[in-house]
Amino acid sequence: MGIDLGTANTLVYVSGKGIVLQEPSVVAIDQNLKVPLAVGEDAKKMLGRTPGNVVALRPLRDGVIADFDTAELMLKHFIRRVHEGRTLVSPRIVIGIPSGVTGVERRAVMEAASQAGARDVYLIDEPVAAAIGAGLPVAEPTGNMIIDIGGGTTEVAVLSLQGTVLSESVRIAGDELSDSIVHYMKKVHNLVIGERTAEEIKIQIGSAYPTHEGDDATMDVRGLHLLSGLPRTVTIKGPEIRESMAEPLAVIVEAVKRTLERTPPELAADIIDRGIMLAGGGALLKGLDTLISHETGIVTHVAADPLSCVVLGTGRVLENFKQLERVFSGRSRNM
């Protein structure tokens, strides 16, 4: 099995079957009984809407495990679901993790997967997995640049010959873009909105670069008015949301520029020829490819299926295990 253990979504790939599961990384727990009530999509619907004894948690923050027990519960649930409830299955698992995580964080992921029933656990850096999933020729001696913008981390990497030449990981991605919308609505419109509403705004009218359709887009947003304390509806426009996200987007662009500055000249020449590849859910933000092209002067493409790149990459590695064995950044074996 290949798993993309993401801050926002977890995807599972099974050899021979393809992607069999794509669910939000959310677990709802009954605090009195200490049992999970829902995992994935059902739990996401409960975010911000639970009674006192139920909490809806996201066990991953910034691409790493923040709540170990809940992450283990979630992994167990997903592995069981993929195998239709059969318990005696101990699969070989390849997990994509951010390249900037520490040794302790790597061990936490391995431990959680082992406890969840894996036989062997292999770790692969997300940019490498995303590049393989996006169809980039990572095994060849040419430079490929990939930007993987997930929920919690943005990974910028230059790859060649199945390895990472250099990479940078910034803990600013989709979640921070949503947070900046929450702060903007509070500061400018005195309106308090939740995480889910902010995400809907970002998807519907958010953009990273001025576009004709995006600038005319409007949306009615409902939330609590700070001054009156009562529910209120406010109409917002596309350019406002772009302005609210400008700061986190600038951090991502800076990371790309810093990586390009450190790239060896031969590989930099390859990147100018091939362009930059965008993957991850953040790549779906309208105009982001145009913004990066404008700032770096290099053509930027969005992968065909940006959300699935990492998990498709882990799947390809599983299916071509011998040829691609060098891409792993860590492994554990249960004896």
C-alpha positions in Angstrom: 0.0 0.0 0.0 1.1 3.6 -0.7 -0.2 6.2 1.7 -0.1 10.0 1.3 -0.6 11.0 5.0 -1.5 14.6 4.5 -2.5 17.4 6.8 -5.8 17.9 5.0 -6.4 14.6 3.2 -5.2 11.0 3.4 -5.1 9.0 0.2 -4.4 5.3 -0.1 -3.1 3.4 -3.1 -3.2 -0.4 -3.4 -1.0 -2.2 -6.0 -3.1 -3.5 -8.8 -6.1 -1.5 -7.8 -5.0 2.1 -7.9 -6.3 4.8 -5.5 -8.9 3.1 -3.3 -9.5 5.7 -0.6 -9.4 9.5 -0.5 -10.7 11.0 2.8 -10.1 14.1 4.9 -7.5 13.6 7.8 -10.1 14.2 10.5 -11.2 12.0 13.5 -14.2 12.6 15.7 -13.8 11.2 19.2 -16.3 10.8 22.1 -14.3 12.1 25.0 -16.4 10.3 27.7 -16.0 6.9 26.1 -12.6 7.6 24.4 -13.8 5.9 21.2 -13.7 7.2 17.6 -17.2 8.1 16.4 -16.3 8.9 12.8 -13.2 9.1 10.6 -12.7 11.0 7.3 -15.5 12.7 5.4 -18.1 12.0 8.2 -15.8 13.5 10.8 -15.0 16.6 8.6 -18.7 17.4 8.5 -18.5 17.7 12.3 -15.7 20.2 12.5 -16.9 23.2 14.5 -20.3 21.6 15.0 -19.8 19.2 17.8 -21.5 19.0 21.3 -19.3 19.3 24.4 -18.4 15.6 24.7 -17.3 15.1 21.1 -14.2 16.6 19.5 -13.4 16.6 15.8 -9.6 16.5 15.6 -7.0 16.8 12.8 -4.2 14.6 14.0 -1.7 16.1 11.6 -0.4 19.7 11.7 2.1 21.1 9.3 2.5 17.7 7.6 3.6 15.9 10.8 1.8 14.0 13.5 0.6 16.3 16.2 -1.6 13.8 18.1 0.0 10.3 18.0 -2.9 8.2 19.3 -5.5 9.8 17.0 -3.2 9.4 14.0 -2.7 5.7 14.8 -6.5 5.3 15.1 -7.0 7.0 11.8 -4.4 4.8 10.0 -5.8 1.6 11.5 -9.3 2.6 10.3 -8.1 3.4 6.8 -6.0 0.2 6.5 -9.0 -1.9 7.7 -11.4 -0.2 5.3 -9.1 -0.7 2.4 -8.9 -4.4 3.2 -12.7 -4.6 3.8 -12.4 -5.4 7.5 -9.9 -8.4 7.1 -7.8 -8.2 10.2 -4.9 -10.6 9.4 -3.4 -8.3 6.8 0.0 -6.9 7.4 0.8 -4.9 4.3 4.1 -3.4 3.1 3.5 0.4 3.3 5.2 3.3 1.6 4.3 6.7 3.2 5.0 10.1 1.8 6.2 12.6 4.3 7.5 16.2 4.1 11.2 16.5 3.4 11.8 19.0 6.2 10.7 16.7 9.1 13.0 15.8 11.9 14.2 12.3 12.9 11.8 12.2 15.8 8.9 13.1 13.5 10.0 10.4 11.0 10.1 7.8 13.8 6.6 8.9 14.9 5.2 8.2 11.4 6.9 4.8 11.2 5.7 3.9 14.7 2.1 4.9 14.0 2.1 2.8 10.8 3.7 -0.2 12.5 1.2 0.0 15.4 -1.6 0.2 12.8 -0.5 -3.2 11.5 2.1 -2.7 8.7 4.8 -5.4 8.1 7.4 -3.1 6.6 7.3 0.7 6.6 9.2 2.8 4.0 9.3 6.6 4.0 9.6 8.6 0.8 10.0 12.4 0.7 6.8 14.0 -0.7 8.5 16.0 -3.4 10.1 12.9 -4.9 6.8 11.0 -4.7 4.9 13.9 -6.2 7.4 14.1 -9.1 7.1 10.4 -9.8 3.3 10.7 -9.6 3.3 13.7 -11.9 5.2 11.7 -14.5 8.5 13.7 -14.3 11.6 11.7 -15.5 13.2 11.5 -12.0 15.5 8.6 -12.9 17.3 10.5 -15.7 20.3 12.8 -15.1 18.2 16.0 -15.8 17.0 18.6 -13.4 13.3 18.6 -12.5 11.8 21.2 -10.2 8.6 20.4 -8.3 6.5 22.5 -5.9 4.2 20.4 -3.7 1.7 22.6 -1.9 -0.3 20.6 0.6 -2.5 21.5 3.6 0.3 22.1 6.1 3.6 22.3 4.2 4.9 23.6 0.9 7.9 21.5 -0.5 10.1 23.0 -3.2 12.7 20.5 -4.6 15.1 20.0 -7.4 15.4 16.4 -8.4 17.8 14.4 -10.5 18.8 10.7 -10.8 16.2 9.4 -8.3 17.4 11.8 -5.6 16.8 15.2 -4.2 19.6 17.6 -5.1 18.2 20.3 -2.9 14.9 21.0 -1.2 13.2 23.5 1.0 10.2 22.9 3.2 8.1 25.8 4.5 5.3 25.2 6.9 3.0 27.6 5.0 0.4 26.1 2.7 -3.3 25.6 2.2 -4.2 25.9 6.0 -2.3 29.2 6.3 -4.1 30.6 3.2 -7.5 29.7 4.9 -6.3 31.2 8.2 -5.4 34.5 6.4 -9.0 34.7 5.1 -10.4 34.1 8.6 -8.2 37.0 9.9 -9.1 39.3 7.0 -12.9 38.7 7.5 -12.5 39.5 11.2 -10.4 42.6 10.7 -12.1 44.2 7.7 -15.7 43.0 7.9 -15.9 42.3 11.7 -17.2 38.8 10.8 -16.1 35.6 12.6 -16.1 32.6 10.2 -15.0 29.0 10.7 -12.2 27.0 9.0 -14.6 25.2 6.6 -16.2 28.5 5.4 -12.8 30.0 4.8 -11.9 27.0 2.7 -15.0 27.4 0.6 -14.2 31.0 0.0 -10.7 30.1 -1.1 -11.9 27.4 -3.5 -14.8 29.5 -5.0 -13.4 33.0 -5.4 -9.8 32.8 -4.2 -7.0 33.6 -6.7 -3.2 34.2 -6.6 -3.0 36.5 -9.6 -5.5 38.9 -11.3 -7.8 37.2 -13.7 -10.8 38.5 -15.6 -13.3 36.1 -14.2 -11.8 36.0 -10.8 -12.0 39.8 -10.3 -15.7 39.9 -11.0 -16.5 37.0 -8.7 -18.5 37.7 -5.6 -19.8 35.5 -2.7 -22.2 35.8 0.2 -20.5 34.8 3.4 -22.4 34.0 6.6 -20.8 34.3 10.1 -21.1 36.0 13.5 -20.9 39.8 13.5 -18.3 40.9 16.1 -20.1 44.1 17.1 -23.7 42.9 17.4 -22.9 39.3 18.2 -25.6 38.2 15.8 -25.4 36.1 12.6 -24.8 38.3 9.5 -24.3 37.9 5.8 -21.6 39.9 4.0 -20.8 40.0 0.2 -17.1 39.8 -0.6 -15.2 40.1 -3.9 -12.4 38.1 -5.5 -9.7 40.9 -5.3 -10.2 41.2 -1.5 -9.5 37.5 -1.0 -6.4 37.7 -3.2 -5.2 40.6 -1.1 -5.8 38.7 2.2 -3.7 35.7 0.9 -0.8 37.9 -0.4 1.4 37.4 2.6 1.5 33.5 2.8 1.8 33.4 -1.0 4.8 35.7 -0.9 6.5 33.3 1.5 5.9 30.4 -0.9 7.3 32.4 -3.9 10.4 33.4 -1.8 11.0 29.7 -1.0 10.9 29.0 -4.8 13.4 31.8 -5.5 15.8 30.7 -2.7 15.8 27.2 -4.1 16.5 28.4 -7.7 19.4 30.6 -6.4 21.0 27.5 -4.9 20.5 25.3 -7.9 23.7 24.1 -9.8 23.9 25.9 -13.2 23.5 22.7 -15.3 20.3 21.7 -13.5 19.1 25.4 -13.6 19.4 25.2 -17.4 17.3 22.0 -17.5 14.6 23.7 -15.3 14.4 26.6 -17.7 13.8 24.2 -20.6 11.3 22.0 -18.8 9.6 24.5 -16.5 8.4 24.1 -12.9 5.7 21.5 -12.0 3.1 22.3 -9.4 1.4 19.5 -7.4 -0.7 19.2 -4.2 -4.1 20.6 -3.4 -2.7 24.2 -3.2 -1.8 23.9 -6.9 -5.6 24.2 -7.6 -5.6 27.8 -6.4 -6.5 29.9 -9.5 -3.6 31.9 -11.0 -0.9 30.4 -8.8 1.0 29.0 -11.8 0.8 32.5 -13.4 2.1 34.1 -10.2 5.1 31.8 -10.0 5.9 32.2 -13.7 5.7 36.0 -13.4 7.9 36.1 -10.3 10.6 33.6 -11.5 10.4 34.0 -15.3 10.1 30.2 -15.7 7.1 28.5 -17.3 5.0 26.8 -14.6 2.7 23.9 -15.2 0.1 22.4 -13.0 0.1 18.5 -12.8 -2.8 16.7 -14.4 -4.2 15.5 -11.1 -2.4 17.6 -8.4 -4.3 16.2 -5.4 -3.2 12.6 -6.2 0.4 13.1 -7.3 2.0 12.0 -4.0 -0.1 8.9 -3.6 0.3 7.9 -7.3 4.1 8.3 -6.8 4.1 6.0 -3.7 2.1 3.5 -5.8 4.5 3.6 -8.7 7.4 3.0 -6.3 5.6 0.0 -4.9 5.0 -1.4 -8.3 8.6 -0.8 -9.5 10.2 -1.6 -6.1 13.6 -2.8 -7.4 14.2 0.0 -9.9 13.1 2.8 -7.5 14.5 1.5 -4.2 17.0 4.4 -4.0 14.2 7.0 -3.5 13.5 5.9 0.1 14.5 8.3 2.9 13.9 5.8 5.8 12.5 2.4 6.6 11.6 0.2 9.5 11.1 -3.5 9.7 9.0 -5.4 12.1 10.8 -8.6 12.9 
